Amino acid sequence: MMYPERFSNLPAHAWPRLRALLDAHEGGGTPIHMTIGEPKHAFPAWVTDVIAENAAGFNSYPANDGTPRLRGAIAGWIKRRYAVDVDADTQVMPLNGTREGLYNAVMATCPETKNGRKPAILMPNPFYQVYMIAAISGAADPVMVPATRETGHLPDFASLPEDVLNRTTAAYICSPANPQGAVATRAYWADLIALAEKYDFKIFADECYSEIYRDTPPVGALQVAQEVGADPDRVVIFHSLSKRSNLPGLRSGFVASGANTMREIKHCGTMPVHRCRYRCKRRRLRSGTTKPMWPRTARFTSRNTRSPTVFSATSPGTKVPRPGSFCGCRWKMTKLRR
């Protein structure tokens, strides 16, 4: 039996690689699961009630575009959170979380060639595995750009050779970043948007951690695009309830951009979300505010405030970045190498 080779060189994700190193060593206590970033706090109590209230809709297929009320709720939340007006009918679409949308965005919006050459898709390193898989699936070269302490833990896309930028069709960027927790500033977004306009590529802004913070809400890509007068079709934002509401199993999120880009995404839109998720998402957005996720943020803050003390003995220089869900540790792995 034959299998494709297109992903044969795909490296294992950072967490399985780290697990392979650590599993050979006996632990000293109860394991701390630092794998896929799965929330451990309870989700809002009303979610169960909404699921039960809408159970009658399980016997019908939902529309790919979502219900008008859901799209309106998404547009309203974007307005409250980022002060950006988007058309609920032409500029937003529900997703099964963000992963599917991040993958399908390449299929829907990135051309097969650029300037007569094989396209390139930029991404930070470390990166969310779906970025690379989407690039390879879209017949593009994945270009991994280091996001290290020297670059503020965000990729410096402008440092790439002009030869690469001239064939770039899209750039993935996660802010707040995973796993570093770095937050793109207004200046960073403005510079990246200017670079994208100069070399004519799209920005796929993965903002699934945007609602977990301690004081100042992270600025958004679409927000800065509006401020600098950029074409809204150039910036595509992705959001999810997975982290902000402790609902990764609900697979509920959305994508938003300019009307032309969203037309292409909807045309490719085999990304339906179950009706139950429509209703739960709508209810959350209607009842939400621009504040962090209430007691949950306080718990993150409390835990991360203690983290430097807990890890300092084995990880000198531990830092807590701005988002409330991250804690940056510097680990010495020399003794664990095989």
Secondary structure, DSSP 8 states (H G I E B T S, - for coil): -----TTTT----HHHHHHHHHTTS--SSS----SS----S---THHHHHHHHTGGGGGS---TT--HHHHHHHHHHHHHHH-----TTTSEEEESTTHHHHHHHHHHH--S-BTTB--EEEEEES--HHHHHHHHHTT-EEEEEE--GGGTTS--GGGS-HHHHTTEEEEEEESS-TTT-----HHHHHHHHHHHHHHT-EEEEE-TTTT-BSSS----HHHHHHHTT--GGGEEEEEEHHHHTT-GGG--EEEE--HHHHHHHHHT------HHHHHHHHHHHHH--SS--HHHHHHHHHHHHHHHHHHTTTSTT-B--SBTT--B-----GGG--
